[in-house]
């Protein structure tokens, strides 16, 4: 009788320890997931801020000041950032244009 009672008490204690362990593991996993998500969000924010600042510095350095030119630059940059699009930007010089005689 006493041995049976001791086994049941031991089983209850083991179950309590197991439940506490599972709870601790779930809590730690959730906290780690939260830390990763926050770090990822912060990294994206820093990357976005750097991209904005870099674009502003680039536009200022090359003298692009009008809104139309800024919009065109942003459009071209957006197109170039697309993975499935293959695009090259080139510049025409006076020598690369075929001139026709006025009629």
Biopython code that builds the backbone (N, CA, C, O; Angstrom):
import numpy as np
from Bio.PDB.StructureBuilder import StructureBuilder

atoms = [
    (1, "UNK", "N", (0.838, -1.189, 0.000)),
    (1, "UNK", "CA", (0.000, 0.000, 0.000)),
    (1, "UNK", "C", (0.882, 1.251, 0.000)),
    (1, "UNK", "O", (0.685, 2.156, -0.811)),
    (2, "UNK", "N", (1.824, 1.294, 0.885)),
    (2, "UNK", "CA", (2.721, 2.448, 0.989)),
    (2, "UNK", "C", (3.579, 2.585, -0.272)),
    (2, "UNK", "O", (3.817, 3.698, -0.741)),
    (3, "UNK", "N", (4.034, 1.480, -0.812)),
    (3, "UNK", "CA", (4.865, 1.503, -2.016)),
    (3, "UNK", "C", (4.070, 2.043, -3.203)),
    (3, "UNK", "O", (4.592, 2.817, -4.005)),
    (4, "UNK", "N", (2.819, 1.636, -3.312)),
    (4, "UNK", "CA", (1.956, 2.120, -4.390)),
    (4, "UNK", "C", (1.784, 3.638, -4.283)),
    (4, "UNK", "O", (1.848, 4.341, -5.292)),
    (5, "UNK", "N", (1.571, 4.135, -3.092)),
    (5, "UNK", "CA", (1.413, 5.571, -2.849)),
    (5, "UNK", "C", (2.688, 6.329, -3.218)),
    (5, "UNK", "O", (2.623, 7.404, -3.814)),
    (6, "UNK", "N", (3.847, 5.769, -2.864)),
    (6, "UNK", "CA", (5.126, 6.396, -3.189)),
    (6, "UNK", "C", (5.333, 6.466, -4.707)),
    (6, "UNK", "O", (5.811, 7.474, -5.226)),
    (7, "UNK", "N", (4.968, 5.378, -5.421)),
    (7, "UNK", "CA", (5.098, 5.363, -6.887)),
    (7, "UNK", "C", (4.207, 6.429, -7.523)),
    (7, "UNK", "O", (4.619, 7.113, -8.460)),
    (8, "UNK", "N", (2.993, 6.564, -7.011)),
    (8, "UNK", "CA", (2.069, 7.564, -7.564)),
    (8, "UNK", "C", (2.574, 8.983, -7.292)),
    (8, "UNK", "O", (2.484, 9.854, -8.157)),
    (9, "UNK", "N", (3.099, 9.207, -6.105)),
    (9, "UNK", "CA", (3.657, 10.525, -5.781)),
    (9, "UNK", "C", (4.877, 10.824, -6.656)),
    (9, "UNK", "O", (5.061, 11.955, -7.106)),
    (10, "UNK", "N", (5.691, 9.824, -6.890)),
    (10, "UNK", "CA", (6.861, 9.991, -7.750)),
    (10, "UNK", "C", (6.422, 10.311, -9.186)),
    (10, "UNK", "O", (7.002, 11.169, -9.851)),
    (11, "UNK", "N", (5.392, 9.607, -9.641)),
    (11, "UNK", "CA", (4.867, 9.857, -10.993)),
    (11, "UNK", "C", (4.340, 11.282, -11.105)),
    (11, "UNK", "O", (4.563, 11.940, -12.121)),
    (12, "UNK", "N", (3.658, 11.761, -10.100)),
    (12, "UNK", "CA", (3.141, 13.133, -10.095)),
    (12, "UNK", "C", (4.298, 14.132, -10.129)),
    (12, "UNK", "O", (4.257, 15.114, -10.871)),
    (13, "UNK", "N", (5.319, 13.877, -9.328)),
    (13, "UNK", "CA", (6.470, 14.779, -9.316)),
    (13, "UNK", "C", (7.202, 14.780, -10.660)),
    (13, "UNK", "O", (7.629, 15.833, -11.136)),
    (14, "UNK", "N", (7.346, 13.601, -11.268)),
    (14, "UNK", "CA", (7.994, 13.505, -12.581)),
    (14, "UNK", "C", (7.184, 14.279, -13.615)),
    (14, "UNK", "O", (7.746, 15.005, -14.435)),
    (15, "UNK", "N", (5.865, 14.121, -13.573)),
    (15, "UNK", "CA", (4.999, 14.850, -14.516)),
    (15, "UNK", "C", (5.113, 16.364, -14.317)),
    (15, "UNK", "O", (5.121, 17.124, -15.286)),
    (16, "UNK", "N", (5.200, 16.789, -13.068)),
    (16, "UNK", "CA", (5.351, 18.216, -12.789)),
    (16, "UNK", "C", (6.667, 18.739, -13.363)),
    (16, "UNK", "O", (6.700, 19.815, -13.960)),
    (17, "UNK", "N", (7.728, 17.993, -13.187)),
    (17, "UNK", "CA", (9.035, 18.390, -13.715)),
    (17, "UNK", "C", (8.992, 18.430, -15.242)),
    (17, "UNK", "O", (9.504, 19.364, -15.859)),
    (18, "UNK", "N", (8.379, 17.412, -15.846)),
    (18, "UNK", "CA", (8.269, 17.373, -17.305)),
    (18, "UNK", "C", (7.455, 18.557, -17.841)),
    (18, "UNK", "O", (7.837, 19.174, -18.835)),
    (19, "UNK", "N", (6.346, 18.870, -17.189)),
    (19, "UNK", "CA", (5.523, 20.006, -17.612)),
    (19, "UNK", "C", (6.281, 21.322, -17.476)),
    (19, "UNK", "O", (6.209, 22.190, -18.346)),
    (20, "UNK", "N", (7.009, 21.455, -16.368)),
    (20, "UNK", "CA", (7.796, 22.672, -16.158)),
    (20, "UNK", "C", (8.882, 22.796, -17.224)),
    (20, "UNK", "O", (9.132, 23.887, -17.738)),
    (21, "UNK", "N", (9.530, 21.673, -17.557)),
    (21, "UNK", "CA", (10.573, 21.672, -18.587)),
    (21, "UNK", "C", (10.000, 22.058, -19.944)),
    (21, "UNK", "O", (10.574, 22.884, -20.653)),
    (22, "UNK", "N", (8.868, 21.460, -20.304)),
    (22, "UNK", "CA", (8.216, 21.800, -21.585)),
    (22, "UNK", "C", (7.833, 23.268, -21.627)),
    (22, "UNK", "O", (8.003, 23.935, -22.648)),
    (23, "UNK", "N", (7.319, 23.764, -20.522)),
    (23, "UNK", "CA", (6.931, 25.177, -20.460)),
    (23, "UNK", "C", (8.144, 26.084, -20.643)),
    (23, "UNK", "O", (8.083, 27.071, -21.376)),
    (24, "UNK", "N", (9.250, 25.745, -19.970)),
    (24, "UNK", "CA", (10.472, 26.535, -20.092)),
    (24, "UNK", "C", (10.994, 26.511, -21.532)),
    (24, "UNK", "O", (11.424, 27.538, -22.056)),
    (25, "UNK", "N", (10.956, 25.342, -22.163)),
    (25, "UNK", "CA", (11.424, 25.232, -23.551)),
    (25, "UNK", "C", (10.556, 26.062, -24.493)),
    (25, "UNK", "O", (11.072, 26.748, -25.375)),
    (26, "UNK", "N", (9.264, 25.999, -24.309)),
    (26, "UNK", "CA", (8.363, 26.796, -25.165)),
    (26, "UNK", "C", (8.588, 28.289, -24.953)),
    (26, "UNK", "O", (8.598, 29.064, -25.910)),
    (27, "UNK", "N", (8.766, 28.685, -23.707)),
    (27, "UNK", "CA", (9.016, 30.096, -23.404)),
    (27, "UNK", "C", (10.328, 30.554, -24.031)),
    (27, "UNK", "O", (10.393, 31.626, -24.634)),
    (28, "UNK", "N", (11.366, 29.745, -23.888)),
    (28, "UNK", "CA", (12.664, 30.106, -24.469)),
    (28, "UNK", "C", (12.587, 30.174, -25.989)),
    (28, "UNK", "O", (13.166, 31.073, -26.599)),
    (29, "UNK", "N", (11.878, 29.234, -26.602)),
    (29, "UNK", "CA", (11.727, 29.233, -28.056)),
    (29, "UNK", "C", (10.968, 30.474, -28.513)),
    (29, "UNK", "O", (11.342, 31.100, -29.505)),
    (30, "UNK", "N", (9.914, 30.830, -27.803)),
    (30, "UNK", "CA", (9.131, 32.021, -28.157)),
    (30, "UNK", "C", (9.971, 33.290, -28.001)),
    (30, "UNK", "O", (9.908, 34.184, -28.845)),
    (31, "UNK", "N", (10.749, 33.369, -26.935)),
    (31, "UNK", "CA", (11.596, 34.542, -26.724)),
    (31, "UNK", "C", (12.670, 34.643, -27.800)),
    (31, "UNK", "O", (12.960, 35.735, -28.289)),
    (32, "UNK", "N", (13.254, 33.524, -28.165)),
    (32, "UNK", "CA", (14.278, 33.529, -29.226)),
    (32, "UNK", "C", (13.659, 33.949, -30.554)),
    (32, "UNK", "O", (14.267, 34.701, -31.315)),
    (33, "UNK", "N", (12.468, 33.471, -30.829)),
    (33, "UNK", "CA", (11.779, 33.849, -32.063)),
    (33, "UNK", "C", (11.488, 35.350, -32.076)),
    (33, "UNK", "O", (11.627, 36.003, -33.110)),
    (34, "UNK", "N", (11.093, 35.883, -30.950)),
    (34, "UNK", "CA", (10.824, 37.321, -30.848)),
    (34, "UNK", "C", (12.097, 38.132, -31.066)),
    (34, "UNK", "O", (12.075, 39.142, -31.770)),
    (35, "UNK", "N", (13.197, 37.700, -30.472)),
    (35, "UNK", "CA", (14.473, 38.398, -30.652)),
    (35, "UNK", "C", (14.887, 38.384, -32.119)),
    (35, "UNK", "O", (15.341, 39.401, -32.642)),
    (36, "UNK", "N", (14.736, 37.229, -32.795)),
    (36, "UNK", "CA", (15.071, 37.137, -34.223)),
    (36, "UNK", "C", (14.195, 38.055, -35.055)),
    (36, "UNK", "O", (14.690, 38.736, -35.953)),
    (37, "UNK", "N", (12.898, 38.083, -34.769)),
    (37, "UNK", "CA", (11.977, 38.928, -35.533)),
    (37, "UNK", "C", (12.314, 40.408, -35.349)),
    (37, "UNK", "O", (12.303, 41.178, -36.309)),
    (38, "UNK", "N", (12.614, 40.797, -34.106)),
    (38, "UNK", "CA", (12.983, 42.192, -33.846)),
    (38, "UNK", "C", (14.290, 42.553, -34.552)),
    (38, "UNK", "O", (14.413, 43.637, -35.123)),
    (39, "UNK", "N", (15.259, 41.649, -34.513)),
    (39, "UNK", "CA", (16.549, 41.901, -35.172)),
    (39, "UNK", "C", (16.356, 42.017, -36.683)),
    (39, "UNK", "O", (16.966, 42.874, -37.323)),
    (40, "UNK", "N", (15.525, 41.175, -37.243)),
    (40, "UNK", "CA", (15.262, 41.223, -38.688)),
    (40, "UNK", "C", (14.581, 42.542, -39.062)),
    (40, "UNK", "O", (14.953, 43.172, -40.052)),
    (41, "UNK", "N", (13.594, 42.958, -38.282)),
    (41, "UNK", "CA", (12.900, 44.214, -38.547)),
    (41, "UNK", "C", (13.854, 45.404, -38.427)),
    (41, "UNK", "O", (13.808, 46.324, -39.242)),
    (42, "UNK", "N", (14.712, 45.383, -37.415)),
    (42, "UNK", "CA", (15.675, 46.472, -37.235)),
    (42, "UNK", "C", (16.683, 46.510, -38.379)),
    (42, "UNK", "O", (17.061, 47.584, -38.845)),
    (43, "UNK", "N", (17.115, 45.332, -38.832)),
    (43, "UNK", "CA", (18.051, 45.276, -39.957)),
    (43, "UNK", "C", (17.411, 45.832, -41.227)),
    (43, "UNK", "O", (18.058, 46.557, -41.982)),
    (44, "UNK", "N", (16.159, 45.501, -41.462)),
    (44, "UNK", "CA", (15.455, 46.041, -42.628)),
    (44, "UNK", "C", (15.320, 47.559, -42.525)),
    (44, "UNK", "O", (15.477, 48.266, -43.520)),
    (45, "UNK", "N", (15.032, 48.054, -41.331)),
    (45, "UNK", "CA", (14.910, 49.499, -41.131)),
    (45, "UNK", "C", (16.239, 50.196, -41.404)),
    (45, "UNK", "O", (16.278, 51.212, -42.096)),
    (46, "UNK", "N", (17.321, 49.655, -40.864)),
    (46, "UNK", "CA", (18.642, 50.249, -41.072)),
    (46, "UNK", "C", (19.006, 50.223, -42.550)),
    (46, "UNK", "O", (19.546, 51.196, -43.079)),
    (47, "UNK", "N", (18.713, 49.116, -43.213)),
    (47, "UNK", "CA", (18.997, 48.989, -44.639)),
    (47, "UNK", "C", (18.189, 50.014, -45.445)),
    (47, "UNK", "O", (18.717, 50.640, -46.364)),
    (48, "UNK", "N", (16.928, 50.179, -45.104)),
    (48, "UNK", "CA", (16.083, 51.147, -45.805)),
    (48, "UNK", "C", (16.586, 52.581, -45.599)),
    (48, "UNK", "O", (16.639, 53.375, -46.537)),
    (49, "UNK", "N", (16.949, 52.889, -44.360)),
    (49, "UNK", "CA", (17.471, 54.233, -44.075)),
    (49, "UNK", "C", (18.771, 54.487, -44.843)),
    (49, "UNK", "O", (18.977, 55.573, -45.384)),
    (50, "UNK", "N", (19.637, 53.486, -44.884)),
    (50, "UNK", "CA", (20.897, 53.634, -45.616)),
    (50, "UNK", "C", (20.639, 53.825, -47.105)),
    (50, "UNK", "O", (21.307, 54.626, -47.758)),
    (51, "UNK", "N", (19.673, 53.091, -47.637)),
    (51, "UNK", "CA", (19.333, 53.228, -49.054)),
    (51, "UNK", "C", (18.787, 54.636, -49.346)),
    (51, "UNK", "O", (19.134, 55.245, -50.358)),
    (52, "UNK", "N", (17.939, 55.136, -48.459)),
    (52, "UNK", "CA", (17.376, 56.488, -48.639)),
    (52, "UNK", "C", (18.485, 57.531, -48.582)),
    (52, "UNK", "O", (18.566, 58.407, -49.444)),
    (53, "UNK", "N", (19.336, 57.436, -47.569)),
    (53, "UNK", "CA", (20.433, 58.404, -47.424)),
    (53, "UNK", "C", (21.402, 58.324, -48.600)),
    (53, "UNK", "O", (21.855, 59.350, -49.108)),
    (54, "UNK", "N", (21.718, 57.111, -49.027)),
    (54, "UNK", "CA", (22.616, 56.942, -50.163)),
    (54, "UNK", "C", (22.035, 57.512, -51.440)),
    (54, "UNK", "O", (22.743, 58.143, -52.225)),
    (55, "UNK", "N", (20.752, 57.291, -51.648)),
    (55, "UNK", "CA", (20.095, 57.842, -52.843)),
    (55, "UNK", "C", (20.104, 59.362, -52.809)),
    (55, "UNK", "O", (20.375, 60.006, -53.822)),
    (56, "UNK", "N", (19.811, 59.936, -51.652)),
    (56, "UNK", "CA", (19.840, 61.392, -51.521)),
    (56, "UNK", "C", (21.235, 61.939, -51.810)),
    (56, "UNK", "O", (21.379, 62.946, -52.503)),
    (57, "UNK", "N", (22.250, 61.284, -51.284)),
    (57, "UNK", "CA", (23.622, 61.736, -51.521)),
    (57, "UNK", "C", (23.994, 61.603, -52.998)),
    (57, "UNK", "O", (24.647, 62.481, -53.561)),
    (58, "UNK", "N", (23.577, 60.503, -53.620)),
    (58, "UNK", "CA", (23.864, 60.290, -55.036)),
    (58, "UNK", "C", (23.187, 61.354, -55.900)),
    (58, "UNK", "O", (23.820, 61.939, -56.779)),
    (59, "UNK", "N", (21.907, 61.603, -55.650)),
    (59, "UNK", "CA", (21.186, 62.601, -56.434)),
    (59, "UNK", "C", (21.816, 63.984, -56.286)),
    (59, "UNK", "O", (21.920, 64.738, -57.253)),
    (60, "UNK", "N", (22.228, 64.299, -55.079)),
    (60, "UNK", "CA", (22.880, 65.596, -54.839)),
    (60, "UNK", "C", (24.239, 65.659, -55.551)),
    (60, "UNK", "O", (24.591, 66.682, -56.139)),
    (61, "UNK", "N", (24.996, 64.559, -55.493)),
    (61, "UNK", "CA", (26.338, 64.538, -56.085)),
    (61, "UNK", "C", (26.299, 64.682, -57.606)),
    (61, "UNK", "O", (27.172, 65.321, -58.194)),
    (62, "UNK", "N", (25.289, 64.089, -58.241)),
    (62, "UNK", "CA", (25.218, 64.163, -59.706)),
    (62, "UNK", "C", (24.367, 65.325, -60.191)),
    (62, "UNK", "O", (24.211, 65.527, -61.395)),
    (63, "UNK", "N", (23.821, 66.081, -59.263)),
    (63, "UNK", "CA", (23.101, 67.289, -59.634)),
    (63, "UNK", "C", (21.672, 67.063, -60.107)),
    (63, "UNK", "O", (21.134, 67.890, -60.843)),
    (64, "UNK", "N", (21.057, 65.977, -59.708)),
    (64, "UNK", "CA", (19.649, 65.750, -60.053)),
    (64, "UNK", "C", (18.809, 66.473, -59.014)),
    (64, "UNK", "O", (18.784, 66.099, -57.841)),
    (65, "UNK", "N", (18.124, 67.514, -59.465)),
    (65, "UNK", "CA", (17.392, 68.342, -58.516)),
    (65, "UNK", "C", (15.897, 68.403, -58.791)),
    (65, "UNK", "O", (15.113, 68.597, -57.862)),
    (66, "UNK", "N", (15.485, 68.242, -60.040)),
    (66, "UNK", "CA", (14.057, 68.367, -60.333)),
    (66, "UNK", "C", (13.327, 67.084, -59.940)),
    (66, "UNK", "O", (13.887, 65.988, -59.963)),
    (67, "UNK", "N", (12.077, 67.260, -59.586)),
    (67, "UNK", "CA", (11.271, 66.112, -59.163)),
    (67, "UNK", "C", (11.088, 65.114, -60.302)),
    (67, "UNK", "O", (11.070, 63.907, -60.063)),
    (68, "UNK", "N", (10.952, 65.595, -61.533)),
    (68, "UNK", "CA", (10.799, 64.706, -62.684)),
    (68, "UNK", "C", (12.026, 63.807, -62.845)),
    (68, "UNK", "O", (11.894, 62.608, -63.089)),
    (69, "UNK", "N", (13.212, 64.388, -62.707)),
    (69, "UNK", "CA", (14.435, 63.605, -62.841)),
    (69, "UNK", "C", (14.587, 62.611, -61.684)),
    (69, "UNK", "O", (15.036, 61.482, -61.884)),
    (70, "UNK", "N", (14.214, 63.037, -60.481)),
    (70, "UNK", "CA", (14.270, 62.139, -59.331)),
    (70, "UNK", "C", (13.307, 60.970, -59.516)),
    (70, "UNK", "O", (13.640, 59.826, -59.206)),
    (71, "UNK", "N", (12.120, 61.263, -60.020)),
    (71, "UNK", "CA", (11.131, 60.218, -60.262)),
    (71, "UNK", "C", (11.617, 59.248, -61.326)),
    (71, "UNK", "O", (11.457, 58.037, -61.180)),
    (72, "UNK", "N", (12.212, 59.771, -62.398)),
    (72, "UNK", "CA", (12.747, 58.905, -63.457)),
    (72, "UNK", "C", (13.858, 58.022, -62.909)),
    (72, "UNK", "O", (13.905, 56.830, -63.212)),
    (73, "UNK", "N", (14.756, 58.592, -62.104)),
    (73, "UNK", "CA", (15.835, 57.804, -61.505)),
    (73, "UNK", "C", (15.267, 56.689, -60.628)),
    (73, "UNK", "O", (15.704, 55.541, -60.711)),
    (74, "UNK", "N", (14.293, 57.033, -59.789)),
    (74, "UNK", "CA", (13.682, 56.045, -58.895)),
    (74, "UNK", "C", (13.011, 54.938, -59.697)),
    (74, "UNK", "O", (13.094, 53.767, -59.329)),
    (75, "UNK", "N", (12.349, 55.302, -60.787)),
    (75, "UNK", "CA", (11.683, 54.313, -61.635)),
    (75, "UNK", "C", (12.707, 53.349, -62.248)),
    (75, "UNK", "O", (12.517, 52.133, -62.231)),
    (76, "UNK", "N", (13.777, 53.904, -62.780)),
    (76, "UNK", "CA", (14.820, 53.064, -63.387)),
    (76, "UNK", "C", (15.457, 52.168, -62.323)),
    (76, "UNK", "O", (15.703, 50.988, -62.572)),
    (77, "UNK", "N", (15.722, 52.720, -61.150)),
    (77, "UNK", "CA", (16.312, 51.936, -60.052)),
    (77, "UNK", "C", (15.381, 50.798, -59.646)),
    (77, "UNK", "O", (15.832, 49.676, -59.412)),
    (78, "UNK", "N", (14.090, 51.084, -59.564)),
    (78, "UNK", "CA", (13.114, 50.051, -59.207)),
    (78, "UNK", "C", (13.099, 48.940, -60.247)),
    (78, "UNK", "O", (13.048, 47.759, -59.905)),
    (79, "UNK", "N", (13.144, 49.326, -61.516)),
    (79, "UNK", "CA", (13.175, 48.312, -62.572)),
    (79, "UNK", "C", (14.435, 47.463, -62.488)),
    (79, "UNK", "O", (14.383, 46.245, -62.659)),
    (80, "UNK", "N", (15.558, 48.104, -62.227)),
    (80, "UNK", "CA", (16.827, 47.372, -62.164)),
    (80, "UNK", "C", (16.885, 46.436, -60.958)),
    (80, "UNK", "O", (17.591, 45.428, -60.994)),
    (81, "UNK", "N", (16.156, 46.754, -59.897)),
    (81, "UNK", "CA", (16.152, 45.918, -58.695)),
    (81, "UNK", "C", (15.306, 44.662, -58.855)),
    (81, "UNK", "O", (15.400, 43.746, -58.038)),
    (82, "UNK", "N", (14.481, 44.608, -59.897)),
    (82, "UNK", "CA", (13.640, 43.422, -60.117)),
    (82, "UNK", "C", (14.505, 42.262, -60.591)),
    (82, "UNK", "O", (15.312, 42.411, -61.509)),
    (83, "UNK", "N", (14.333, 41.132, -59.971)),
    (83, "UNK", "CA", (15.165, 39.972, -60.280)),
    (83, "UNK", "C", (14.919, 39.395, -61.657)),
    (83, "UNK", "O", (15.863, 38.959, -62.317)),
    (84, "UNK", "N", (13.675, 39.380, -62.108)),
    (84, "UNK", "CA", (13.362, 38.727, -63.367)),
    (84, "UNK", "C", (13.566, 39.633, -64.577)),
    (84, "UNK", "O", (13.342, 39.198, -65.707)),
    (85, "UNK", "N", (13.980, 40.866, -64.373)),
    (85, "UNK", "CA", (14.160, 41.811, -65.463)),
    (85, "UNK", "C", (15.638, 41.952, -65.793)),
    (85, "UNK", "O", (16.462, 42.182, -64.908)),
    (86, "UNK", "N", (15.963, 41.815, -67.055)),
    (86, "UNK", "CA", (17.338, 42.018, -67.496)),
    (86, "UNK", "C", (17.373, 43.352, -68.229)),
    (86, "UNK", "O", (16.708, 43.529, -69.250)),
    (87, "UNK", "N", (18.155, 44.288, -67.698)),
    (87, "UNK", "CA", (18.124, 45.633, -68.245)),
    (87, "UNK", "C", (19.513, 46.255, -68.146)),
    (87, "UNK", "O", (20.234, 46.052, -67.170)),
    (88, "UNK", "N", (19.868, 47.011, -69.169)),
    (88, "UNK", "CA", (21.123, 47.755, -69.147)),
    (88, "UNK", "C", (20.822, 49.195, -69.537)),
    (88, "UNK", "O", (20.032, 49.453, -70.446)),
    (89, "UNK", "N", (21.447, 50.111, -68.852)),
    (89, "UNK", "CA", (21.271, 51.527, -69.149)),
    (89, "UNK", "C", (22.525, 51.998, -69.865)),
    (89, "UNK", "O", (23.642, 51.787, -69.392)),
    (90, "UNK", "N", (22.327, 52.635, -71.007)),
    (90, "UNK", "CA", (23.472, 53.156, -71.744)),
    (90, "UNK", "C", (23.196, 54.610, -72.089)),
    (90, "UNK", "O", (22.069, 55.090, -71.966)),
    (91, "UNK", "N", (24.218, 55.287, -72.512)),
    (91, "UNK", "CA", (24.107, 56.705, -72.827)),
    (91, "UNK", "C", (24.548, 56.922, -74.268)),
    (91, "UNK", "O", (25.545, 56.358, -74.720)),
    (92, "UNK", "N", (23.796, 57.741, -74.972)),
    (92, "UNK", "CA", (24.131, 58.049, -76.355)),
    (92, "UNK", "C", (25.093, 59.222, -76.395)),
    (92, "UNK", "O", (24.988, 60.167, -75.613)),
    (93, "UNK", "N", (26.011, 59.138, -77.305)),
    (93, "UNK", "CA", (26.891, 60.274, -77.539)),
    (93, "UNK", "C", (26.541, 60.846, -78.912)),
    (93, "UNK", "O", (25.774, 60.247, -79.667)),
    (94, "UNK", "N", (27.097, 61.983, -79.220)),
    (94, "UNK", "CA", (26.808, 62.606, -80.516)),
    (94, "UNK", "C", (27.264, 61.728, -81.667)),
    (94, "UNK", "O", (26.666, 61.760, -82.742)),
    (95, "UNK", "N", (28.310, 60.947, -81.460)),
    (95, "UNK", "CA", (28.842, 60.102, -82.524)),
    (95, "UNK", "C", (28.005, 58.835, -82.759)),
    (95, "UNK", "O", (28.122, 58.203, -83.809)),
    (96, "UNK", "N", (27.176, 58.470, -81.797)),
    (96, "UNK", "CA", (26.410, 57.232, -81.938)),
    (96, "UNK", "C", (25.011, 57.460, -82.503)),
    (96, "UNK", "O", (24.204, 56.532, -82.544)),
    (97, "UNK", "N", (24.718, 58.680, -82.937)),
    (97, "UNK", "CA", (23.407, 59.006, -83.489)),
    (97, "UNK", "C", (23.552, 59.200, -84.993)),
    (97, "UNK", "O", (24.444, 59.908, -85.459)),
    (98, "UNK", "N", (22.657, 58.557, -85.745)),
    (98, "UNK", "CA", (22.649, 58.722, -87.190)),
    (98, "UNK", "C", (21.870, 59.983, -87.515)),
    (98, "UNK", "O", (20.712, 60.134, -87.125)),
    (99, "UNK", "N", (22.522, 60.886, -88.234)),
    (99, "UNK", "CA", (21.860, 62.145, -88.603)),
    (99, "UNK", "C", (21.334, 62.042, -90.025)),
    (99, "UNK", "O", (21.964, 61.457, -90.906)),
    (100, "UNK", "N", (20.184, 62.619, -90.217)),
    (100, "UNK", "CA", (19.623, 62.658, -91.581)),
    (100, "UNK", "C", (19.620, 64.098, -92.055)),
    (100, "UNK", "O", (19.583, 65.036, -91.259)),
    (101, "UNK", "N", (19.659, 64.247, -93.331)),
    (101, "UNK", "CA", (19.668, 65.611, -93.914)),
    (101, "UNK", "C", (18.235, 66.150, -93.873)),
    (101, "UNK", "O", (17.285, 65.406, -94.116)),
    (102, "UNK", "N", (18.085, 67.417, -93.572)),
    (102, "UNK", "CA", (16.732, 68.008, -93.552)),
    (102, "UNK", "C", (16.168, 68.010, -94.975)),
    (102, "UNK", "O", (16.890, 68.212, -95.951)),
    (103, "UNK", "N", (14.888, 67.785, -95.059)),
    (103, "UNK", "CA", (14.222, 67.739, -96.367)),
    (103, "UNK", "C", (13.600, 69.069, -96.679)),
    (103, "UNK", "O", (12.993, 69.234, -97.737)),
]
sb = StructureBuilder()
sb.init_structure("model")
sb.init_model(0)
sb.init_chain("A")
sb.init_seg("    ")
for serial, (resi, resn, name, xyz) in enumerate(atoms, 1):
    if name == "N":
        sb.init_residue(resn, " ", resi, " ")
    sb.init_atom(name, np.array(xyz, "f"), 0.0, 1.0, " ", f" {name:<3s}", serial, name[0])
structure = sb.get_structure()
